[in-house]
Amino acid sequence: MTLREAKKGQEYTILRIETDDEELNAFLFSLGCYSGEKITVITHRRSSCTVSIKDGRYNIDKQLAEAILVEE
């Protein structure tokens, strides 16, 4: 499932990130957003969502949330 479909407050494991943009991949990696890492959705909004990765909270847009595939 994508991060956009994930339930609020539940911890997931990132399976992969589906993007061809190397700069975006490098940015996400610097945030700690990569395969095998734990991620939690804090809140969903119409055009974005807030997530917790490691000790940080980040606001990501819905297109990026749809590119992040997770599993329970």
Phi and psi in radians as a Rosetta constraint file:
Dihedral C 1 N 2 CA 2 C 2 CIRCULARHARMONIC -1.564 0.35
Dihedral N 2 CA 2 C 2 N 3 CIRCULARHARMONIC 2.864 0.35
Dihedral C 2 N 3 CA 3 C 3 CIRCULARHARMONIC -1.111 0.35
Dihedral N 3 CA 3 C 3 N 4 CIRCULARHARMONIC -0.503 0.35
Dihedral C 3 N 4 CA 4 C 4 CIRCULARHARMONIC -1.104 0.35
Dihedral N 4 CA 4 C 4 N 5 CIRCULARHARMONIC -0.537 0.35
Dihedral C 4 N 5 CA 5 C 5 CIRCULARHARMONIC -1.574 0.35
Dihedral N 5 CA 5 C 5 N 6 CIRCULARHARMONIC -0.148 0.35
Dihedral C 5 N 6 CA 6 C 6 CIRCULARHARMONIC -1.180 0.35
Dihedral N 6 CA 6 C 6 N 7 CIRCULARHARMONIC 2.609 0.35
Dihedral C 6 N 7 CA 7 C 7 CIRCULARHARMONIC -1.389 0.35
Dihedral N 7 CA 7 C 7 N 8 CIRCULARHARMONIC 2.470 0.35
Dihedral C 7 N 8 CA 8 C 8 CIRCULARHARMONIC -1.124 0.35
Dihedral N 8 CA 8 C 8 N 9 CIRCULARHARMONIC 2.363 0.35
Dihedral C 8 N 9 CA 9 C 9 CIRCULARHARMONIC 1.497 0.35
Dihedral N 9 CA 9 C 9 N 10 CIRCULARHARMONIC -0.077 0.35
Dihedral C 9 N 10 CA 10 C 10 CIRCULARHARMONIC -1.768 0.35
Dihedral N 10 CA 10 C 10 N 11 CIRCULARHARMONIC 2.450 0.35
Dihedral C 10 N 11 CA 11 C 11 CIRCULARHARMONIC -1.496 0.35
Dihedral N 11 CA 11 C 11 N 12 CIRCULARHARMONIC 2.380 0.35
Dihedral C 11 N 12 CA 12 C 12 CIRCULARHARMONIC -2.233 0.35
Dihedral N 12 CA 12 C 12 N 13 CIRCULARHARMONIC 2.857 0.35
Dihedral C 12 N 13 CA 13 C 13 CIRCULARHARMONIC -1.892 0.35
Dihedral N 13 CA 13 C 13 N 14 CIRCULARHARMONIC 2.308 0.35
Dihedral C 13 N 14 CA 14 C 14 CIRCULARHARMONIC -1.275 0.35
Dihedral N 14 CA 14 C 14 N 15 CIRCULARHARMONIC 2.162 0.35
Dihedral C 14 N 15 CA 15 C 15 CIRCULARHARMONIC -1.472 0.35
Dihedral N 15 CA 15 C 15 N 16 CIRCULARHARMONIC -0.899 0.35
Dihedral C 15 N 16 CA 16 C 16 CIRCULARHARMONIC -2.912 0.35
Dihedral N 16 CA 16 C 16 N 17 CIRCULARHARMONIC 2.923 0.35
Dihedral C 16 N 17 CA 17 C 17 CIRCULARHARMONIC -2.091 0.35
Dihedral N 17 CA 17 C 17 N 18 CIRCULARHARMONIC 2.114 0.35
Dihedral C 17 N 18 CA 18 C 18 CIRCULARHARMONIC -1.673 0.35
Dihedral N 18 CA 18 C 18 N 19 CIRCULARHARMONIC 1.537 0.35
Dihedral C 18 N 19 CA 19 C 19 CIRCULARHARMONIC -2.635 0.35
Dihedral N 19 CA 19 C 19 N 20 CIRCULARHARMONIC 2.574 0.35
Dihedral C 19 N 20 CA 20 C 20 CIRCULARHARMONIC -1.707 0.35
Dihedral N 20 CA 20 C 20 N 21 CIRCULARHARMONIC 0.011 0.35
Dihedral C 20 N 21 CA 21 C 21 CIRCULARHARMONIC -1.490 0.35
Dihedral N 21 CA 21 C 21 N 22 CIRCULARHARMONIC 1.839 0.35
Dihedral C 21 N 22 CA 22 C 22 CIRCULARHARMONIC -1.117 0.35
Dihedral N 22 CA 22 C 22 N 23 CIRCULARHARMONIC -0.609 0.35
Dihedral C 22 N 23 CA 23 C 23 CIRCULARHARMONIC -1.137 0.35
Dihedral N 23 CA 23 C 23 N 24 CIRCULARHARMONIC -0.723 0.35
Dihedral C 23 N 24 CA 24 C 24 CIRCULARHARMONIC -1.139 0.35
Dihedral N 24 CA 24 C 24 N 25 CIRCULARHARMONIC -0.741 0.35
Dihedral C 24 N 25 CA 25 C 25 CIRCULARHARMONIC -1.048 0.35
Dihedral N 25 CA 25 C 25 N 26 CIRCULARHARMONIC -0.731 0.35
Dihedral C 25 N 26 CA 26 C 26 CIRCULARHARMONIC -1.139 0.35
Dihedral N 26 CA 26 C 26 N 27 CIRCULARHARMONIC -0.708 0.35
Dihedral C 26 N 27 CA 27 C 27 CIRCULARHARMONIC -1.098 0.35
Dihedral N 27 CA 27 C 27 N 28 CIRCULARHARMONIC -0.840 0.35
Dihedral C 27 N 28 CA 28 C 28 CIRCULARHARMONIC -1.070 0.35
Dihedral N 28 CA 28 C 28 N 29 CIRCULARHARMONIC -0.704 0.35
Dihedral C 28 N 29 CA 29 C 29 CIRCULARHARMONIC -1.067 0.35
Dihedral N 29 CA 29 C 29 N 30 CIRCULARHARMONIC -0.689 0.35
Dihedral C 29 N 30 CA 30 C 30 CIRCULARHARMONIC -1.148 0.35
Dihedral N 30 CA 30 C 30 N 31 CIRCULARHARMONIC -0.427 0.35
Dihedral C 30 N 31 CA 31 C 31 CIRCULARHARMONIC -1.453 0.35
Dihedral N 31 CA 31 C 31 N 32 CIRCULARHARMONIC -0.224 0.35
Dihedral C 31 N 32 CA 32 C 32 CIRCULARHARMONIC 1.673 0.35
Dihedral N 32 CA 32 C 32 N 33 CIRCULARHARMONIC 0.250 0.35
Dihedral C 32 N 33 CA 33 C 33 CIRCULARHARMONIC -1.712 0.35
Dihedral N 33 CA 33 C 33 N 34 CIRCULARHARMONIC 1.643 0.35
Dihedral C 33 N 34 CA 34 C 34 CIRCULARHARMONIC -2.658 0.35
Dihedral N 34 CA 34 C 34 N 35 CIRCULARHARMONIC 2.936 0.35
Dihedral C 34 N 35 CA 35 C 35 CIRCULARHARMONIC -0.932 0.35
Dihedral N 35 CA 35 C 35 N 36 CIRCULARHARMONIC 2.333 0.35
Dihedral C 35 N 36 CA 36 C 36 CIRCULARHARMONIC 1.619 0.35
Dihedral N 36 CA 36 C 36 N 37 CIRCULARHARMONIC -0.250 0.35
Dihedral C 36 N 37 CA 37 C 37 CIRCULARHARMONIC -1.445 0.35
Dihedral N 37 CA 37 C 37 N 38 CIRCULARHARMONIC 2.613 0.35
Dihedral C 37 N 38 CA 38 C 38 CIRCULARHARMONIC -1.466 0.35
Dihedral N 38 CA 38 C 38 N 39 CIRCULARHARMONIC 2.494 0.35
Dihedral C 38 N 39 CA 39 C 39 CIRCULARHARMONIC -2.513 0.35
Dihedral N 39 CA 39 C 39 N 40 CIRCULARHARMONIC 2.483 0.35
Dihedral C 39 N 40 CA 40 C 40 CIRCULARHARMONIC -2.235 0.35
Dihedral N 40 CA 40 C 40 N 41 CIRCULARHARMONIC 2.310 0.35
Dihedral C 40 N 41 CA 41 C 41 CIRCULARHARMONIC -1.439 0.35
Dihedral N 41 CA 41 C 41 N 42 CIRCULARHARMONIC 2.150 0.35
Dihedral C 41 N 42 CA 42 C 42 CIRCULARHARMONIC -1.520 0.35
Dihedral N 42 CA 42 C 42 N 43 CIRCULARHARMONIC -0.784 0.35
Dihedral C 42 N 43 CA 43 C 43 CIRCULARHARMONIC -2.705 0.35
Dihedral N 43 CA 43 C 43 N 44 CIRCULARHARMONIC 2.621 0.35
Dihedral C 43 N 44 CA 44 C 44 CIRCULARHARMONIC -1.886 0.35
Dihedral N 44 CA 44 C 44 N 45 CIRCULARHARMONIC 2.401 0.35
Dihedral C 44 N 45 CA 45 C 45 CIRCULARHARMONIC -2.171 0.35
Dihedral N 45 CA 45 C 45 N 46 CIRCULARHARMONIC 3.010 0.35
Dihedral C 45 N 46 CA 46 C 46 CIRCULARHARMONIC -1.033 0.35
Dihedral N 46 CA 46 C 46 N 47 CIRCULARHARMONIC -0.808 0.35
Dihedral C 46 N 47 CA 47 C 47 CIRCULARHARMONIC -1.934 0.35
Dihedral N 47 CA 47 C 47 N 48 CIRCULARHARMONIC 0.064 0.35
Dihedral C 47 N 48 CA 48 C 48 CIRCULARHARMONIC -2.802 0.35
Dihedral N 48 CA 48 C 48 N 49 CIRCULARHARMONIC 3.101 0.35
Dihedral C 48 N 49 CA 49 C 49 CIRCULARHARMONIC -2.601 0.35
Dihedral N 49 CA 49 C 49 N 50 CIRCULARHARMONIC 2.685 0.35
Dihedral C 49 N 50 CA 50 C 50 CIRCULARHARMONIC -1.808 0.35
Dihedral N 50 CA 50 C 50 N 51 CIRCULARHARMONIC 2.292 0.35
Dihedral C 50 N 51 CA 51 C 51 CIRCULARHARMONIC -2.213 0.35
Dihedral N 51 CA 51 C 51 N 52 CIRCULARHARMONIC 2.759 0.35
Dihedral C 51 N 52 CA 52 C 52 CIRCULARHARMONIC -2.007 0.35
Dihedral N 52 CA 52 C 52 N 53 CIRCULARHARMONIC 2.152 0.35
Dihedral C 52 N 53 CA 53 C 53 CIRCULARHARMONIC -2.228 0.35
Dihedral N 53 CA 53 C 53 N 54 CIRCULARHARMONIC 2.136 0.35
Dihedral C 53 N 54 CA 54 C 54 CIRCULARHARMONIC 0.958 0.35
Dihedral N 54 CA 54 C 54 N 55 CIRCULARHARMONIC -2.090 0.35
Dihedral C 54 N 55 CA 55 C 55 CIRCULARHARMONIC -1.810 0.35
Dihedral N 55 CA 55 C 55 N 56 CIRCULARHARMONIC 0.185 0.35
Dihedral C 55 N 56 CA 56 C 56 CIRCULARHARMONIC -1.998 0.35
Dihedral N 56 CA 56 C 56 N 57 CIRCULARHARMONIC 2.720 0.35
Dihedral C 56 N 57 CA 57 C 57 CIRCULARHARMONIC -2.034 0.35
Dihedral N 57 CA 57 C 57 N 58 CIRCULARHARMONIC 2.366 0.35
Dihedral C 57 N 58 CA 58 C 58 CIRCULARHARMONIC -2.381 0.35
Dihedral N 58 CA 58 C 58 N 59 CIRCULARHARMONIC 2.551 0.35
Dihedral C 58 N 59 CA 59 C 59 CIRCULARHARMONIC -1.789 0.35
Dihedral N 59 CA 59 C 59 N 60 CIRCULARHARMONIC 2.134 0.35
Dihedral C 59 N 60 CA 60 C 60 CIRCULARHARMONIC -2.136 0.35
Dihedral N 60 CA 60 C 60 N 61 CIRCULARHARMONIC 2.602 0.35
Dihedral C 60 N 61 CA 61 C 61 CIRCULARHARMONIC -1.357 0.35
Dihedral N 61 CA 61 C 61 N 62 CIRCULARHARMONIC 2.911 0.35
Dihedral C 61 N 62 CA 62 C 62 CIRCULARHARMONIC -1.165 0.35
Dihedral N 62 CA 62 C 62 N 63 CIRCULARHARMONIC -0.533 0.35
Dihedral C 62 N 63 CA 63 C 63 CIRCULARHARMONIC -1.151 0.35
Dihedral N 63 CA 63 C 63 N 64 CIRCULARHARMONIC -0.712 0.35
Dihedral C 63 N 64 CA 64 C 64 CIRCULARHARMONIC -1.208 0.35
Dihedral N 64 CA 64 C 64 N 65 CIRCULARHARMONIC -0.688 0.35
Dihedral C 64 N 65 CA 65 C 65 CIRCULARHARMONIC -1.064 0.35
Dihedral N 65 CA 65 C 65 N 66 CIRCULARHARMONIC -0.576 0.35
Dihedral C 65 N 66 CA 66 C 66 CIRCULARHARMONIC -1.335 0.35
Dihedral N 66 CA 66 C 66 N 67 CIRCULARHARMONIC -0.297 0.35
Dihedral C 66 N 67 CA 67 C 67 CIRCULARHARMONIC -1.549 0.35
Dihedral N 67 CA 67 C 67 N 68 CIRCULARHARMONIC -0.220 0.35
Dihedral C 67 N 68 CA 68 C 68 CIRCULARHARMONIC -1.674 0.35
Dihedral N 68 CA 68 C 68 N 69 CIRCULARHARMONIC 1.987 0.35
Dihedral C 68 N 69 CA 69 C 69 CIRCULARHARMONIC -1.673 0.35
Dihedral N 69 CA 69 C 69 N 70 CIRCULARHARMONIC 2.318 0.35
Dihedral C 69 N 70 CA 70 C 70 CIRCULARHARMONIC -2.287 0.35
Dihedral N 70 CA 70 C 70 N 71 CIRCULARHARMONIC 2.869 0.35
Dihedral C 70 N 71 CA 71 C 71 CIRCULARHARMONIC -2.412 0.35
Dihedral N 71 CA 71 C 71 N 72 CIRCULARHARMONIC 2.711 0.35
